[in-house]
Amino acid sequence: MELLLIVLVLVALVVGGVASTVRIVPQARRYNIERFGRYRITLQPGLNFVIPLVDRVNTKLDVREQVYSSNPRPVITEDNLVVAIDTVLYYQITDPRAAAYEVANYLQAIDQLTVTTLRNLIGSMDLETTLTSRETINTRLREVLDDATGKWGIRVNRVEIKAIDPPASIKEAMEKQMRAERDKRAAILHAEGKRASLILEAEGTRQRSILEAEGHQQARVLEADGEAKALERVFQAVHANDADAKVLAYKYLEMLPSLAAHGNSFWVIPGELTEAMRTVTGAFADNASKASTNGDERRTPPVPAPRNAIEQAQREAHEEAVKAVEQAKEESARADRIVG
């Protein structure tokens, strides 16, 4: 019985010794092994063997990319304003031995280095430049951290400023400034719109006036062309029919009132009016003499037309001409008022 117990104890010791020699390292993990307190090797992922009671695991490190978010830290700008800045750091352990033995606490070291670098950078900028230069600050901060953490076995992949919080009074002043800028832009846009509207309205009125004037001009040109063509046809008809001078004189007197009614600004009584009336009177006198000559029983000499009748015809023609002139003046004044 005692022998069996001794055997079981020996078996347990052997199994425990064998188990202590085996180390299974998970993926993306690294184990630093010390032998008698001195660094010996870094175990890679998988099955590894160590010497029990001689080798021991000092640190277990994760070599995946890590994210570290710092707390807001007060930083003074060049114009003596205190702003709170917090950053986000993306880093990765590239050398587990250096991360374990070159620095006592790499996260604290990175945090302190970040704060110091931020204070140096922000101290040379005013508030407005700080708010608009995030990309510049991120690039400069990454360069400084990557250079300092390289000997610690850490690579800084990216640094981002998460927030920049100015004081409450500065926030209020900035909001008022932005509101004033928006009001200014709105007033400028409103004024420009009103100006463009007035310009378009004036252009429309000008175009309308031009088109109306051109329309009146074309109407007058067409009317004049029509009258010219009508006169040309009358002239051709007269010459084609070989009209008598007496008929032309009579038609001349008949057209005087029509000429006065065509809206002319002034109307002059032609000098041939008396001659035309004499021609017409002579025609009537010749007709009367011919009628008396053709009679077979009566051989009396032709009786001239009474002088009073000629004078009356002249007066009537003169009155008709005066009326035509007055009517032409009225039509001209009415046309000027319409055009004006």
C-alpha positions as CSV (number, residue, x, y, z in Angstrom):
1,M,0.0,0.0,0.0
2,E,2.8,2.4,0.9
3,L,4.6,1.4,-2.3
4,L,1.5,2.3,-4.4
5,L,1.3,5.7,-2.7
6,I,4.9,6.4,-3.5
7,V,4.4,5.4,-7.1
8,L,1.4,7.7,-7.4
9,V,3.4,10.6,-6.0
10,L,6.2,10.0,-8.4
11,V,3.9,9.8,-11.3
12,A,2.2,13.1,-10.3
13,L,5.6,14.7,-10.0
14,V,6.6,13.5,-13.4
15,V,3.4,14.7,-15.0
16,G,3.6,18.1,-13.3
17,G,7.3,18.4,-14.4
18,V,6.4,17.5,-18.0
19,A,3.4,19.9,-18.0
20,S,5.6,22.7,-16.7
21,T,7.9,22.3,-19.6
22,V,5.2,23.0,-22.2
23,R,4.1,26.5,-23.0
24,I,1.3,27.1,-25.6
25,V,1.3,30.7,-26.9
26,P,-1.9,32.0,-28.6
27,Q,-1.9,33.8,-31.9
28,A,-0.8,37.5,-31.8
29,R,0.8,37.0,-28.4
30,R,4.4,37.1,-27.3
31,Y,5.9,35.6,-24.1
32,N,9.3,36.9,-22.7
33,I,11.2,34.0,-21.0
34,E,13.8,34.7,-18.2
35,R,16.3,32.1,-17.0
36,F,17.5,32.7,-13.5
37,G,16.2,36.3,-13.8
38,R,17.9,37.1,-17.1
39,Y,16.1,37.5,-20.5
40,R,16.6,34.3,-22.6
41,I,14.0,34.2,-25.4
42,T,10.6,35.4,-26.7
43,L,8.2,32.6,-27.3
44,Q,6.3,32.7,-30.6
45,P,2.7,31.5,-31.1
46,G,2.3,27.7,-30.9
47,L,3.8,24.9,-28.8
48,N,7.0,25.8,-26.9
49,F,9.2,24.0,-24.3
50,V,11.0,25.5,-21.3
51,I,13.0,24.1,-18.4
52,P,10.9,23.9,-15.2
53,L,12.2,25.7,-12.2
54,V,14.7,27.4,-14.4
55,D,12.8,29.3,-17.0
56,R,9.8,31.5,-16.2
57,V,7.5,33.8,-18.2
58,N,8.2,37.4,-17.3
59,T,5.7,39.4,-19.6
60,K,2.9,38.5,-21.9
61,L,2.4,41.0,-24.6
62,D,-0.2,41.6,-27.4
63,V,1.3,42.5,-30.7
64,R,-1.9,43.6,-32.4
65,E,-2.6,47.3,-33.1
66,Q,-3.8,49.0,-29.9
67,V,-5.8,52.1,-29.3
68,Y,-5.1,54.5,-26.4
69,S,-7.3,57.5,-25.6
70,S,-5.8,60.1,-23.3
71,N,-7.7,62.3,-20.9
72,P,-8.2,66.0,-21.8
73,R,-5.2,68.0,-20.9
74,P,-5.0,71.8,-20.5
75,V,-2.8,73.5,-23.1
76,I,-2.0,77.3,-23.3
77,T,-2.0,78.9,-26.8
78,E,0.2,81.7,-28.0
79,D,-2.6,84.3,-27.2
80,N,-2.8,83.0,-23.6
81,L,-6.0,81.0,-23.9
82,V,-6.3,77.7,-22.1
83,V,-7.8,74.9,-24.2
84,A,-8.4,71.3,-23.3
85,I,-7.1,68.8,-25.8
86,D,-7.5,65.0,-25.8
87,T,-5.9,62.7,-28.3
88,V,-6.3,59.1,-29.6
89,L,-3.2,57.1,-30.2
90,Y,-2.9,54.0,-32.5
91,Y,0.3,52.0,-31.8
92,Q,1.7,48.5,-32.2
93,I,4.4,46.5,-30.4
94,T,7.1,45.5,-32.9
95,D,9.8,44.3,-30.4
96,P,8.4,42.6,-27.3
97,R,11.8,42.4,-25.6
98,A,12.4,46.2,-25.9
99,A,8.8,47.0,-24.8
100,A,9.4,44.9,-21.7
101,Y,12.9,45.9,-20.8
102,E,13.6,49.4,-22.4
103,V,10.8,51.3,-20.6
104,A,9.0,50.5,-17.4
105,N,5.5,51.6,-18.5
106,Y,5.3,52.4,-22.2
107,L,1.7,53.7,-22.1
108,Q,2.5,56.2,-19.4
109,A,5.6,57.3,-21.3
110,I,3.7,57.7,-24.5
111,D,1.0,59.8,-22.7
112,Q,3.5,62.1,-21.1
113,L,5.4,62.5,-24.3
114,T,2.1,63.4,-26.1
115,V,1.2,66.1,-23.6
116,T,4.7,67.6,-23.8
117,T,4.7,67.7,-27.6
118,L,1.2,69.2,-27.7
119,R,2.2,72.0,-25.4
120,N,5.2,72.8,-27.5
121,L,3.2,72.8,-30.7
122,I,0.1,74.7,-29.4
123,G,2.3,77.2,-27.5
124,S,3.5,78.6,-30.9
125,M,-0.1,78.9,-32.3
126,D,-3.0,81.2,-31.6
127,L,-6.5,79.8,-31.0
128,E,-7.8,80.3,-34.6
129,T,-4.7,78.6,-36.0
130,T,-5.0,75.7,-33.5
131,L,-8.6,75.1,-34.5
132,T,-7.8,75.0,-38.2
133,S,-4.5,73.1,-38.1
134,R,-5.5,69.7,-36.8
135,E,-3.8,67.9,-39.7
136,T,-0.6,69.7,-39.1
137,I,-0.6,69.0,-35.4
138,N,-1.4,65.3,-36.0
139,T,1.5,64.9,-38.5
140,R,4.0,66.7,-36.2
141,L,2.9,64.7,-33.2
142,R,3.2,61.4,-35.0
143,E,6.7,62.2,-36.1
144,V,7.8,63.0,-32.6
145,L,6.2,60.0,-31.0
146,D,7.4,57.6,-33.7
147,D,10.9,58.8,-33.3
148,A,10.9,58.5,-29.5
149,T,9.0,55.2,-29.2
150,G,11.1,53.4,-31.8
151,K,13.8,52.4,-29.3
152,W,11.0,51.1,-27.0
153,G,9.9,48.5,-29.6
154,I,6.7,50.4,-30.4
155,R,5.5,51.8,-33.7
156,V,3.0,54.7,-33.6
157,N,0.7,54.3,-36.6
158,R,-1.6,57.2,-36.2
159,V,-2.3,60.1,-33.8
160,E,-5.6,62.0,-33.9
161,I,-6.8,65.0,-31.9
162,K,-10.2,64.0,-30.7
163,A,-11.4,67.3,-29.4
164,I,-10.2,70.9,-28.8
165,D,-12.4,72.6,-26.2
166,P,-11.8,76.4,-25.7
167,P,-13.2,78.2,-22.7
168,A,-16.9,78.9,-22.5
169,S,-16.5,82.7,-23.0
170,I,-14.5,82.1,-26.1
171,K,-17.2,79.7,-27.4
172,E,-19.8,82.3,-26.9
173,A,-17.8,85.0,-28.6
174,M,-17.2,82.6,-31.6
175,E,-20.9,81.9,-31.8
176,K,-21.7,85.6,-31.9
177,Q,-19.0,86.1,-34.6
178,M,-20.3,83.3,-36.7
179,R,-23.9,84.6,-36.3
180,A,-22.7,88.1,-37.4
181,E,-21.0,86.6,-40.5
182,R,-24.1,84.7,-41.5
183,D,-26.2,87.8,-41.1
184,K,-23.7,89.8,-43.2
185,R,-23.7,87.2,-46.0
186,A,-27.5,87.1,-45.9
187,A,-27.7,90.9,-46.2
188,I,-25.2,90.9,-49.1
189,L,-27.1,88.2,-50.9
190,H,-30.4,90.0,-50.4
191,A,-28.9,93.3,-51.7
192,E,-27.4,91.5,-54.7
193,G,-30.7,89.9,-55.5
194,K,-32.6,93.2,-55.3
195,R,-29.9,94.9,-57.5
196,A,-30.2,92.1,-60.1
197,S,-34.0,92.3,-60.1
198,L,-33.9,96.1,-60.7
199,I,-31.4,95.7,-63.5
200,L,-33.5,93.0,-65.2
201,E,-36.6,95.1,-64.8
202,A,-34.9,98.2,-66.3
203,E,-33.6,96.0,-69.2
204,G,-37.1,94.7,-69.8
205,T,-38.5,98.2,-69.9
206,R,-35.8,99.3,-72.3
207,Q,-36.4,96.3,-74.5
208,R,-40.1,97.0,-74.5
209,S,-39.6,100.6,-75.5
210,I,-37.2,99.7,-78.2
211,L,-39.5,97.1,-79.6
212,E,-42.5,99.4,-79.5
213,A,-40.5,102.1,-81.3
214,E,-39.4,99.6,-83.9
215,G,-42.9,98.5,-84.3
216,H,-44.2,102.0,-84.9
217,Q,-41.3,102.6,-87.3
218,Q,-42.1,99.5,-89.3
219,A,-45.8,100.3,-89.4
220,R,-45.1,103.8,-90.7
221,V,-42.6,102.4,-93.3
222,L,-45.1,99.8,-94.4
223,E,-47.9,102.5,-94.6
224,A,-45.6,104.8,-96.6
225,D,-44.7,101.9,-98.9
226,G,-48.4,101.2,-99.4
227,E,-49.2,104.7,-100.3
228,A,-46.2,104.9,-102.6
229,K,-47.4,101.8,-104.4
230,A,-50.9,103.1,-104.6
231,L,-49.7,106.4,-106.1
232,E,-47.5,104.5,-108.5
233,R,-50.5,102.4,-109.7
234,V,-52.7,105.6,-110.1
235,F,-49.9,107.3,-112.1
236,Q,-49.5,104.2,-114.3
237,A,-53.3,104.0,-114.8
238,V,-53.5,107.7,-115.7
239,H,-50.7,107.5,-118.3
240,A,-52.1,104.2,-119.6
241,N,-55.6,105.7,-120.2
242,D,-54.1,109.0,-121.6
243,A,-56.4,111.2,-119.3
244,D,-57.3,114.7,-120.3
245,A,-55.7,117.6,-118.5
246,K,-59.1,118.9,-117.5
247,V,-59.9,115.6,-115.7
248,L,-56.5,115.6,-114.0
249,A,-57.2,119.2,-112.8
250,Y,-60.5,118.2,-111.4
251,K,-59.0,115.2,-109.6
252,Y,-56.3,117.4,-108.3
253,L,-58.9,119.6,-106.6
254,E,-60.8,116.6,-105.4
255,M,-57.7,115.1,-103.7
256,L,-56.7,118.2,-101.7
257,P,-58.9,117.4,-98.6
258,S,-57.6,113.8,-98.6
259,L,-54.0,115.0,-98.6
260,A,-54.8,117.2,-95.6
261,A,-56.3,114.3,-93.7
262,H,-53.2,112.1,-93.7
263,G,-51.8,113.3,-90.3
264,N,-49.0,115.6,-91.7
265,S,-47.4,118.0,-89.2
266,F,-47.9,120.9,-91.7
267,W,-49.7,121.3,-95.0
268,V,-49.0,123.9,-97.6
269,I,-51.5,125.0,-100.2
270,P,-49.9,124.5,-103.6
271,G,-49.5,127.4,-106.0
272,E,-51.2,125.4,-108.7
273,L,-54.5,125.6,-106.9
274,T,-55.7,128.8,-108.8
275,E,-54.5,127.4,-112.1
276,A,-56.3,124.1,-111.5
277,M,-59.5,126.0,-110.7
278,R,-59.2,128.1,-113.8
279,T,-58.8,124.9,-115.8
280,V,-61.9,123.4,-114.3
281,T,-63.8,126.7,-114.9
282,G,-62.6,126.9,-118.4
283,A,-63.7,123.3,-119.0
284,F,-67.2,124.1,-117.8
285,A,-67.2,127.2,-120.0
286,D,-66.1,125.2,-123.0
287,N,-68.8,122.7,-122.4
288,A,-71.4,125.4,-122.2
289,S,-70.2,127.0,-125.5
290,K,-70.1,123.7,-127.3
291,A,-73.7,123.0,-126.2
292,S,-74.8,126.3,-127.5
293,T,-72.9,125.9,-130.8
294,N,-74.5,122.5,-131.5
295,G,-78.0,124.0,-131.4
296,D,-79.4,124.5,-134.9
297,E,-82.2,127.1,-134.2
298,R,-80.2,129.4,-131.7
299,R,-77.1,131.1,-133.0
300,T,-76.4,133.3,-130.0
301,P,-72.8,133.8,-128.8
302,P,-71.6,131.7,-125.8
303,V,-72.4,133.2,-122.5
304,P,-69.4,133.2,-120.1
305,A,-69.8,131.8,-116.7
306,P,-70.9,134.3,-114.1
307,R,-67.9,135.8,-112.2
308,N,-69.8,135.3,-109.0
309,A,-70.0,131.5,-109.5
310,I,-66.2,131.3,-110.1
311,E,-65.5,133.3,-107.0
312,Q,-67.9,131.2,-105.0
313,A,-66.1,128.0,-106.3
314,Q,-62.8,129.5,-105.3
315,R,-64.0,130.4,-101.9
316,E,-65.5,126.9,-101.3
317,A,-62.2,125.3,-102.4
318,H,-60.3,127.7,-100.1
319,E,-62.5,126.8,-97.2
320,E,-62.1,123.1,-97.8
321,A,-58.4,123.5,-98.0
322,V,-58.4,125.5,-94.7
323,K,-60.5,122.8,-93.0
324,A,-58.2,120.1,-94.3
325,V,-55.1,122.0,-92.9
326,E,-56.8,122.4,-89.5
327,Q,-57.8,118.7,-89.4
328,A,-54.2,117.8,-90.4
329,K,-52.8,119.9,-87.6
330,E,-55.1,118.2,-85.1
331,E,-54.2,114.7,-86.3
332,S,-50.5,115.6,-86.1
333,A,-50.8,116.9,-82.5
334,R,-52.7,113.8,-81.4
335,A,-50.0,111.6,-83.0
336,D,-47.3,113.5,-81.1
337,R,-49.1,113.0,-77.8
338,I,-49.5,109.3,-78.4
339,V,-45.8,108.9,-79.3
340,G,-44.7,111.0,-76.3
